[in-house]
């Protein structure tokens, strides 16, 4: 079983994002403060879990957490400030929305913008190392997947219900056939051949 958190602080929050590599939809971040004795047998990095396992864990995390928050940063904002800054912004907004102010922040990844002097630690693959980051990864992933199911209804030709906006061959074929939708990230290279055409 993974250790609960990185530090010995009372209110360490774990934070992570989902959807950074997608061609469409928002980037979504979550922040979670777990209680000191929280345990769960198969809580780990959301990418290692099945959708059914994530859906089962999500309400458990929300019920047991001392505090949690989930934030979407839209494709419009991604296009305006770039995906890295949008990912950092999503995590910042999620942390700022927590009902308990954290005294330490454990961040999945290698970049973070400090918040109000709260100490933090960036941890590469942190969602596979600490329960609080793993919990944040699951909340972010499930919330984003649900959002993609909703916008799938508006533009079913892209099959976001299945690919969730990631650059699958099917998704890119639909972009070739139908063009980009309002939910696509216009700052991204949506098709591999766009690079060649731009030369």
C-alpha positions in Angstrom: 0.0 0.0 0.0 1.2 3.5 -0.8 2.2 5.9 2.0 -0.4 8.5 2.7 1.6 11.6 2.0 5.1 13.1 1.4 5.5 15.3 4.5 4.6 15.2 8.2 2.3 18.2 8.0 -1.2 17.9 9.3 -2.9 19.2 6.2 -0.9 18.1 3.2 -2.9 18.2 0.0 -2.1 16.1 -3.0 -2.8 17.7 -6.4 -2.8 16.3 -10.0 -4.2 17.1 -13.4 -5.8 15.1 -16.2 -6.2 15.7 -19.9 -3.0 17.6 -20.6 -2.2 15.6 -23.8 -5.7 15.8 -25.2 -6.7 17.5 -28.4 -10.2 18.6 -27.1 -11.8 19.5 -23.9 -10.5 21.1 -20.7 -7.5 20.2 -18.5 -8.9 19.2 -15.1 -7.2 19.3 -11.7 -8.1 18.1 -8.3 -6.7 18.7 -4.8 -7.3 16.4 -1.9 -6.5 16.4 1.8 -6.9 12.9 3.2 -7.4 12.0 6.9 -4.3 10.7 8.8 -5.4 7.1 8.9 -6.9 6.8 5.4 -6.1 3.5 3.7 -7.4 1.7 0.6 -6.2 -1.5 -0.9 -6.1 -0.6 -4.6 -5.9 3.2 -4.5 -3.0 4.1 -6.9 -2.3 6.2 -10.0 -5.6 6.6 -11.9 -3.9 5.5 -15.2 -3.3 2.0 -13.6 -6.9 1.5 -12.7 -9.9 0.5 -14.9 -12.8 3.0 -15.3 -14.9 0.8 -13.1 -12.3 0.9 -10.3 -12.0 4.7 -10.6 -15.8 5.1 -10.5 -15.8 2.9 -7.3 -13.0 4.9 -5.6 -14.3 8.4 -6.5 -17.2 8.5 -4.0 -15.1 6.9 -1.3 -12.4 9.6 -1.7 -15.0 12.3 -1.7 -16.7 10.9 1.5 -13.5 10.2 3.4 -11.4 13.3 2.4 -11.1 16.1 4.9 -11.3 18.5 1.9 -11.3 18.2 -1.9 -11.8 20.4 -4.9 -12.0 19.8 -8.7 -11.5 22.4 -11.4 -11.7 22.5 -15.2 -9.7 25.0 -17.2 -11.3 25.4 -20.6 -9.9 24.8 -24.0 -10.3 28.6 -24.6 -8.0 29.3 -21.6 -5.6 26.6 -22.7 -5.3 28.3 -26.1 -4.7 31.7 -24.5 -2.0 30.7 -22.0 -0.7 27.3 -23.2 -1.2 23.9 -21.8 1.5 24.0 -19.2 0.3 27.2 -17.7 -3.3 26.0 -17.9 -2.4 22.8 -16.0 -0.6 24.8 -13.3 -3.6 27.2 -13.1 -6.0 24.3 -12.7 -4.1 22.9 -9.8 -3.8 26.4 -8.2 -7.5 27.0 -8.5 -8.3 23.5 -7.0 -6.0 24.1 -4.0 -7.5 27.6 -3.5 -11.0 26.1 -3.4 -10.2 23.7 -0.6 -12.3 24.2 2.5 -9.2 23.6 4.6 -6.1 25.6 3.8 -3.2 23.1 3.3 0.0 23.6 5.1 1.9 21.6 2.5 1.3 20.8 -1.1 2.5 17.5 -2.8 2.4 18.0 -6.6 2.4 15.4 -9.3 5.0 16.3 -11.9 8.1 18.5 -12.0 6.7 22.1 -12.2 4.5 24.2 -9.9 3.8 27.8 -9.1 4.1 28.5 -5.4 0.8 29.6 -3.6 0.8 32.1 -0.8 4.1 30.9 0.6 2.8 27.3 1.3 5.7 24.9 1.1 5.4 22.3 -1.7 7.3 19.4 -3.3 7.1 18.4 -6.9 7.2 14.6 -7.3 7.6 12.9 -10.7 5.1 10.1 -11.0 3.8 11.1 -7.6 0.4 9.6 -8.3 2.0 6.2 -8.1 3.9 7.1 -4.9 1.5 8.8 -2.4 -2.2 8.2 -1.7 -3.2 11.9 -1.6 -1.8 12.5 -5.1 -3.3 9.2 -6.3 -6.7 10.4 -4.9 -6.4 13.7 -6.7 -5.5 11.9 -9.9 -8.7 9.8 -9.7 -11.0 12.8 -8.9 -9.5 14.7 -11.8 -9.7 11.8 -14.2 -13.3 10.8 -13.4 -14.5 14.5 -13.5 -12.9 15.1 -16.8 -14.2 11.8 -18.3 -17.7 12.8 -17.2 -17.3 16.2 -18.8 -16.2 14.6 -22.1 -19.2 12.3 -22.0 -21.4 15.4 -21.7 -19.8 17.3 -24.7 -19.8 14.0 -26.7 -23.6 14.5 -27.0 -23.0 17.8 -28.7 -20.5 16.4 -31.3 -20.7 12.6 -31.4 -18.7 12.3 -34.6 -15.5 12.6 -32.6 -16.5 9.8 -30.2 -15.2 11.6 -27.1 -17.3 9.1 -25.1 -14.6 6.6 -26.0 -11.4 8.5 -26.6 -12.0 11.4 -24.1 -10.3 13.8 -26.4 -7.0 12.0 -26.7 -5.3 11.9 -30.1 -6.4 8.4 -31.3 -6.4 7.5 -35.0 -10.3 7.6 -34.9 -10.3 11.0 -33.3 -7.9 12.4 -35.9 -9.8 10.8 -38.7 -13.0 12.6 -37.5 -11.1 15.9 -37.4 -10.0 15.3 -41.0 -13.6 14.6 -42.1 -15.4 17.2 -40.1 -12.9 19.8 -39.1 -12.3 21.1 -35.6 -15.1 21.7 -33.2 -15.5 24.6 -30.7 -14.2 22.2 -28.0 -10.9 21.5 -29.8 -7.7 23.2 -28.7 -6.8 25.4 -31.6 -3.3 26.0 -30.3 -2.6 22.3 -30.6 -1.4 20.5 -33.7 -4.6 18.6 -34.2 -3.3 16.6 -37.2 0.3 15.4 -37.8 0.2 16.7 -41.3 -0.5 20.3 -40.0 3.2 20.5 -39.1 4.2 19.7 -42.7 1.8 22.2 -44.2 3.1 24.9 -41.9 6.7 24.6 -43.2 
